[in-house]
Amino acid sequence: SGLYYAIFYDSSVVKGNLGAPFAGSSWSIAGIAVSLNNGLWSYDGWNNLNIVAGDLINPSVNLPLSIWTSMVAVVSLYILALVGYYAVLPK
């Protein structure tokens, strides 16, 4: 709904909010490593991987397929939600 509003009603908000989306960002290797480490430590699903893999019929095929499919779906929905938020909300 945020993207719909930004595209059809008020496109000036998109230009103002998304004109320079990465201004002030740091692209150092250490910063990226710290953010990935914090993200992996905050996710508590890694300890259930052995239990899930033990119940699958063909885990060498089905487990990577389900992981990749779910990750692509979650990341896509997350990015769409963020773009919608940034398109509608003022800075």
FIGUGU-394398 format. One record per atom (N, C-alpha, C): atom name; residue in one letter; x, y, z. Coordinates in pm, 1 decimal. Layout:
REM residues N
{atom 'CA','A',{X,Y,Z}}
...
END
This chain:
REM residues 91
{atom 'N','S',{82.7,-119.6,0.0}}
{atom 'CA','S',{0.0,0.0,0.0}}
{atom 'C','S',{86.8,125.5,0.0}}
{atom 'N','G',{205.3,116.8,61.7}}
{atom 'CA','G',{294.7,232.2,60.6}}
{atom 'C','G',{345.2,263.5,-78.3}}
{atom 'N','L',{379.9,160.1,-153.8}}
{atom 'CA','L',{424.1,182.4,-290.7}}
{atom 'C','L',{310.9,232.9,-379.2}}
{atom 'N','Y',{191.5,182.4,-357.7}}
{atom 'CA','Y',{75.6,228.5,-434.8}}
{atom 'C','Y',{51.5,377.0,-411.0}}
{atom 'N','Y',{58.2,419.2,-284.3}}
{atom 'CA','Y',{39.6,560.5,-250.1}}
{atom 'C','Y',{148.6,645.5,-314.2}}
{atom 'N','A',{272.5,598.0,-306.5}}
{atom 'CA','A',{383.6,675.8,-358.7}}
{atom 'C','A',{379.3,687.3,-510.3}}
{atom 'N','I',{334.5,582.7,-577.9}}
{atom 'CA','I',{333.5,585.0,-724.5}}
{atom 'C','I',{216.0,665.7,-777.9}}
{atom 'N','F',{97.4,646.3,-721.1}}
{atom 'CA','F',{-22.3,705.4,-781.0}}
{atom 'C','F',{-67.5,835.7,-716.9}}
{atom 'N','Y',{-23.6,867.3,-595.7}}
{atom 'CA','Y',{-73.0,987.1,-530.1}}
{atom 'C','Y',{32.0,1095.5,-512.5}}
{atom 'N','D',{145.1,1062.6,-454.4}}
{atom 'CA','D',{243.2,1166.2,-422.3}}
{atom 'C','D',{384.2,1114.2,-448.8}}
{atom 'N','S',{434.8,1139.8,-568.1}}
{atom 'CA','S',{568.4,1089.7,-602.8}}
{atom 'C','S',{678.8,1179.9,-549.5}}
{atom 'N','S',{646.1,1298.8,-501.8}}
{atom 'CA','S',{750.1,1386.9,-447.7}}
{atom 'C','S',{807.6,1332.1,-318.1}}
{atom 'N','V',{728.7,1256.9,-243.7}}
{atom 'CA','V',{777.7,1196.6,-119.6}}
{atom 'C','V',{885.8,1093.4,-151.9}}
{atom 'N','V',{866.8,1017.9,-259.0}}
{atom 'CA','V',{965.1,917.0,-299.2}}
{atom 'C','V',{1096.3,984.5,-336.1}}
{atom 'N','K',{1089.9,1092.3,-410.8}}
{atom 'CA','K',{1212.0,1161.9,-451.3}}
{atom 'C','K',{1283.7,1220.7,-331.0}}
{atom 'N','G',{1210.0,1270.4,-235.2}}
{atom 'CA','G',{1272.2,1328.3,-116.3}}
{atom 'C','G',{1332.2,1224.6,-23.7}}
{atom 'N','N',{1263.9,1112.7,-6.8}}
{atom 'CA','N',{1310.9,1010.6,87.0}}
{atom 'C','N',{1410.6,915.1,26.3}}
{atom 'N','L',{1396.0,882.4,-100.2}}
{atom 'CA','L',{1482.3,783.4,-163.3}}
{atom 'C','L',{1581.8,844.8,-261.6}}
{atom 'N','G',{1604.6,974.9,-252.7}}
{atom 'CA','G',{1697.6,1040.9,-343.9}}
{atom 'C','G',{1840.2,993.3,-325.1}}
{atom 'N','A',{1884.2,979.2,-200.3}}
{atom 'CA','A',{2018.6,928.6,-168.6}}
{atom 'C','A',{2003.4,825.3,-57.9}}
{atom 'N','P',{1964.5,702.4,-91.9}}
{atom 'CA','P',{1929.2,605.0,11.5}}
{atom 'C','P',{2045.4,558.8,97.8}}
{atom 'N','F',{2169.2,562.6,47.9}}
{atom 'CA','F',{2283.7,513.4,124.9}}
{atom 'C','F',{2376.2,625.3,170.1}}
{atom 'N','A',{2326.0,746.9,178.2}}
{atom 'CA','A',{2408.6,858.6,224.2}}
{atom 'C','A',{2442.0,839.4,372.0}}
{atom 'N','G',{2568.1,852.1,405.0}}
{atom 'CA','G',{2612.1,836.1,543.4}}
{atom 'C','G',{2636.9,692.5,585.1}}
{atom 'N','S',{2626.6,597.3,492.7}}
{atom 'CA','S',{2650.2,456.5,525.8}}
{atom 'C','S',{2798.8,426.1,525.3}}
{atom 'N','S',{2836.1,328.9,605.6}}
{atom 'CA','S',{2974.5,283.6,610.5}}
{atom 'C','S',{2985.5,148.6,542.2}}
{atom 'N','W',{3080.1,135.1,451.7}}
{atom 'CA','W',{3096.3,11.7,376.9}}
{atom 'C','W',{3225.5,-60.7,413.8}}
{atom 'N','S',{3266.4,-50.2,539.3}}
{atom 'CA','S',{3388.6,-118.0,580.9}}
{atom 'C','S',{3361.4,-267.3,601.8}}
{atom 'N','I',{3463.4,-347.8,582.6}}
{atom 'CA','I',{3450.7,-492.8,600.1}}
{atom 'C','I',{3417.7,-526.1,745.2}}
{atom 'N','A',{3477.1,-452.7,838.6}}
{atom 'CA','A',{3451.8,-478.9,980.2}}
{atom 'C','A',{3306.0,-449.6,1016.0}}
{atom 'N','G',{3251.2,-342.9,962.9}}
{atom 'CA','G',{3111.1,-310.2,991.1}}
{atom 'C','G',{3014.8,-412.5,934.8}}
{atom 'N','I',{3043.4,-460.7,815.1}}
{atom 'CA','I',{2958.9,-563.1,754.4}}
{atom 'C','I',{2969.1,-693.3,832.1}}
{atom 'N','A',{3091.3,-729.2,875.7}}
{atom 'CA','A',{3109.6,-852.1,952.6}}
{atom 'C','A',{3037.9,-845.7,1086.9}}
{atom 'N','V',{3043.9,-731.1,1153.4}}
{atom 'CA','V',{2974.6,-716.2,1282.1}}
{atom 'C','V',{2824.0,-726.1,1264.2}}
{atom 'N','S',{2770.8,-665.9,1159.1}}
{atom 'CA','S',{2625.6,-672.1,1138.2}}
{atom 'C','S',{2580.8,-814.4,1104.7}}
{atom 'N','L',{2658.4,-887.6,1025.7}}
{atom 'CA','L',{2623.4,-1026.7,996.0}}
{atom 'C','L',{2633.4,-1113.7,1120.9}}
{atom 'N','N',{2734.8,-1092.2,1202.4}}
{atom 'CA','N',{2750.6,-1168.2,1325.6}}
{atom 'C','N',{2633.4,-1143.1,1420.3}}
{atom 'N','N',{2594.6,-1019.3,1436.1}}
{atom 'CA','N',{2481.7,-987.4,1523.4}}
{atom 'C','N',{2351.4,-1045.8,1470.4}}
{atom 'N','G',{2333.7,-1043.6,1339.8}}
{atom 'CA','G',{2212.5,-1100.7,1282.0}}
{atom 'C','G',{2204.3,-1250.8,1300.7}}
{atom 'N','L',{2317.4,-1320.1,1284.6}}
{atom 'CA','L',{2316.8,-1465.1,1302.1}}
{atom 'C','L',{2300.5,-1504.3,1448.9}}
{atom 'N','W',{2356.2,-1426.5,1539.8}}
{atom 'CA','W',{2339.4,-1458.4,1681.5}}
{atom 'C','W',{2196.6,-1431.3,1728.0}}
{atom 'N','S',{2129.7,-1337.4,1667.8}}
{atom 'CA','S',{1993.5,-1307.0,1711.7}}
{atom 'C','S',{1892.2,-1408.3,1658.8}}
{atom 'N','Y',{1927.1,-1480.6,1553.5}}
{atom 'CA','Y',{1837.7,-1582.4,1499.1}}
{atom 'C','Y',{1861.4,-1713.4,1572.3}}
{atom 'N','D',{1757.7,-1770.2,1629.8}}
{atom 'CA','D',{1771.6,-1887.7,1714.3}}
{atom 'C','D',{1721.2,-2013.9,1645.6}}
{atom 'N','G',{1713.4,-2015.2,1514.9}}
{atom 'CA','G',{1662.2,-2131.9,1445.8}}
{atom 'C','G',{1768.5,-2230.6,1403.8}}
{atom 'N','W',{1896.3,-2193.6,1415.5}}
{atom 'CA','W',{2003.1,-2283.1,1371.3}}
{atom 'C','W',{2008.3,-2410.3,1454.6}}
{atom 'N','N',{1968.5,-2402.0,1581.3}}
{atom 'CA','N',{1976.3,-2521.2,1666.1}}
{atom 'C','N',{1868.4,-2623.6,1633.1}}
{atom 'N','N',{1767.1,-2588.5,1557.3}}
{atom 'CA','N',{1661.6,-2681.7,1518.4}}
{atom 'C','N',{1688.4,-2749.1,1384.4}}
{atom 'N','L',{1799.2,-2715.9,1321.7}}
{atom 'CA','L',{1826.6,-2767.1,1187.8}}
{atom 'C','L',{1843.1,-2918.7,1185.2}}
{atom 'N','N',{1909.4,-2975.3,1284.2}}
{atom 'CA','N',{1928.0,-3121.4,1287.5}}
{atom 'C','N',{1795.9,-3194.5,1306.7}}
{atom 'N','I',{1706.7,-3140.5,1385.8}}
{atom 'CA','I',{1576.8,-3203.4,1408.9}}
{atom 'C','I',{1495.1,-3202.4,1280.1}}
{atom 'N','V',{1495.6,-3091.2,1210.2}}
{atom 'CA','V',{1419.7,-3079.8,1085.6}}
{atom 'C','V',{1479.6,-3169.9,978.3}}
{atom 'N','A',{1611.0,-3171.2,966.9}}
{atom 'CA','A',{1676.1,-3252.9,863.6}}
{atom 'C','A',{1654.8,-3401.9,888.3}}
{atom 'N','G',{1639.9,-3442.8,1013.0}}
{atom 'CA','G',{1617.1,-3584.0,1043.7}}
{atom 'C','G',{1480.2,-3632.8,1002.4}}
{atom 'N','D',{1382.5,-3544.6,990.2}}
{atom 'CA','D',{1246.5,-3583.8,953.5}}
{atom 'C','D',{1219.4,-3575.6,803.8}}
{atom 'N','L',{1311.9,-3524.1,726.1}}
{atom 'CA','L',{1290.5,-3510.8,582.1}}
{atom 'C','L',{1314.5,-3642.9,509.9}}
{atom 'N','I',{1246.5,-3660.3,397.1}}
{atom 'CA','I',{1263.7,-3780.0,315.0}}
{atom 'C','I',{1398.5,-3777.9,243.8}}
{atom 'N','N',{1428.8,-3669.8,173.3}}
{atom 'CA','N',{1554.4,-3655.3,100.3}}
{atom 'C','N',{1618.6,-3522.6,142.7}}
{atom 'N','P',{1685.6,-3518.6,258.1}}
{atom 'CA','P',{1733.0,-3391.2,311.6}}
{atom 'C','P',{1841.0,-3323.7,228.1}}
{atom 'N','S',{1918.8,-3398.8,153.3}}
{atom 'CA','S',{2024.3,-3335.1,74.4}}
{atom 'C','S',{1967.9,-3251.6,-40.2}}
{atom 'N','V',{1845.3,-3279.5,-81.8}}
{atom 'CA','V',{1780.8,-3202.0,-187.7}}
{atom 'C','V',{1677.0,-3106.2,-129.1}}
{atom 'N','N',{1592.2,-3156.2,-40.6}}
{atom 'CA','N',{1480.0,-3077.1,8.2}}
{atom 'C','N',{1519.8,-2966.1,105.2}}
{atom 'N','L',{1621.1,-2989.1,187.7}}
{atom 'CA','L',{1660.3,-2887.9,284.5}}
{atom 'C','L',{1719.7,-2763.5,218.3}}
{atom 'N','P',{1817.7,-2775.0,128.3}}
{atom 'CA','P',{1866.7,-2654.0,62.1}}
{atom 'C','P',{1758.8,-2584.1,-21.5}}
{atom 'N','L',{1672.9,-2661.8,-85.8}}
{atom 'CA','L',{1565.4,-2601.8,-164.8}}
{atom 'C','L',{1470.7,-2521.3,-76.8}}
{atom 'N','S',{1433.7,-2575.6,37.1}}
{atom 'CA','S',{1342.7,-2502.3,125.9}}
{atom 'C','S',{1410.4,-2381.1,188.4}}
{atom 'N','I',{1539.0,-2391.8,220.6}}
{atom 'CA','I',{1610.3,-2277.4,277.6}}
{atom 'C','I',{1620.2,-2163.7,176.8}}
{atom 'N','W',{1660.6,-2195.7,54.5}}
{atom 'CA','W',{1673.2,-2091.2,-47.5}}
{atom 'C','W',{1538.5,-2029.2,-83.4}}
{atom 'N','T',{1435.8,-2111.1,-94.5}}
{atom 'CA','T',{1303.1,-2058.5,-128.1}}
{atom 'C','T',{1251.3,-1966.1,-18.6}}
{atom 'N','S',{1264.6,-2007.7,105.7}}
{atom 'CA','S',{1214.4,-1924.7,215.0}}
{atom 'C','S',{1296.7,-1797.4,231.5}}
{atom 'N','M',{1428.2,-1806.3,213.6}}
{atom 'CA','M',{1511.6,-1686.5,227.4}}
{atom 'C','M',{1480.5,-1583.6,119.2}}
{atom 'N','V',{1462.2,-1629.2,-3.7}}
{atom 'CA','V',{1428.0,-1536.6,-111.9}}
{atom 'C','V',{1291.9,-1471.9,-86.4}}
{atom 'N','A',{1195.6,-1550.4,-39.3}}
{atom 'CA','A',{1063.1,-1495.8,-12.0}}
{atom 'C','A',{1066.5,-1394.7,102.3}}
{atom 'N','V',{1135.1,-1427.1,209.4}}
{atom 'CA','V',{1139.6,-1336.6,324.9}}
{atom 'C','V',{1215.3,-1208.5,292.1}}
{atom 'N','V',{1329.2,-1220.6,225.5}}
{atom 'CA','V',{1406.7,-1100.9,190.9}}
{atom 'C','V',{1329.2,-1013.4,93.3}}
{atom 'N','S',{1260.7,-1072.1,-3.1}}
{atom 'CA','S',{1180.8,-993.7,-98.7}}
{atom 'C','S',{1068.4,-918.5,-28.7}}
{atom 'N','L',{996.0,-986.5,57.8}}
{atom 'CA','L',{888.4,-919.3,130.4}}
{atom 'C','L',{942.0,-809.8,222.2}}
{atom 'N','Y',{1054.3,-834.6,285.1}}
{atom 'CA','Y',{1114.5,-735.2,373.4}}
{atom 'C','Y',{1157.5,-611.2,295.9}}
{atom 'N','I',{1220.1,-630.6,180.8}}
{atom 'CA','I',{1263.3,-516.1,100.5}}
{atom 'C','I',{1143.4,-439.0,47.9}}
{atom 'N','L',{1039.5,-508.6,3.9}}
{atom 'CA','L',{918.9,-438.9,-42.4}}
{atom 'C','L',{855.1,-357.7,69.5}}
{atom 'N','A',{850.8,-413.2,190.1}}
{atom 'CA','A',{794.7,-339.2,303.2}}
{atom 'C','A',{879.2,-216.3,335.5}}
{atom 'N','L',{1011.1,-229.6,335.1}}
{atom 'CA','L',{1097.8,-115.8,365.0}}
{atom 'C','L',{1086.2,-5.6,261.1}}
{atom 'N','V',{1082.3,-44.9,134.5}}
{atom 'CA','V',{1067.7,56.7,29.5}}
{atom 'C','V',{933.2,127.5,42.6}}
{atom 'N','G',{828.3,51.7,75.9}}
{atom 'CA','G',{697.9,113.7,98.8}}
{atom 'C','G',{699.0,210.2,215.9}}
{atom 'N','Y',{765.1,171.8,325.0}}
{atom 'CA','Y',{775.1,262.0,442.2}}
{atom 'C','Y',{851.9,389.1,407.0}}
{atom 'N','Y',{968.5,372.4,342.4}}
{atom 'CA','Y',{1049.8,487.0,309.4}}
{atom 'C','Y',{983.5,575.4,203.8}}
{atom 'N','A',{900.8,517.1,121.2}}
{atom 'CA','A',{834.1,596.0,17.0}}
{atom 'C','A',{725.7,684.9,76.5}}
{atom 'N','V',{662.7,641.1,183.0}}
{atom 'CA','V',{547.7,713.9,237.1}}
{atom 'C','V',{585.3,803.0,354.4}}
{atom 'N','L',{666.8,754.7,444.7}}
{atom 'CA','L',{698.1,828.5,565.9}}
{atom 'C','L',{802.2,936.9,537.6}}
{atom 'N','P',{784.7,1054.7,594.0}}
{atom 'CA','P',{885.9,1159.1,575.1}}
{atom 'C','P',{1010.2,1130.5,658.1}}
{atom 'N','K',{1118.9,1195.0,621.9}}
{atom 'CA','K',{1243.8,1174.8,696.1}}
{atom 'C','K',{1227.0,1225.9,836.4}}
END
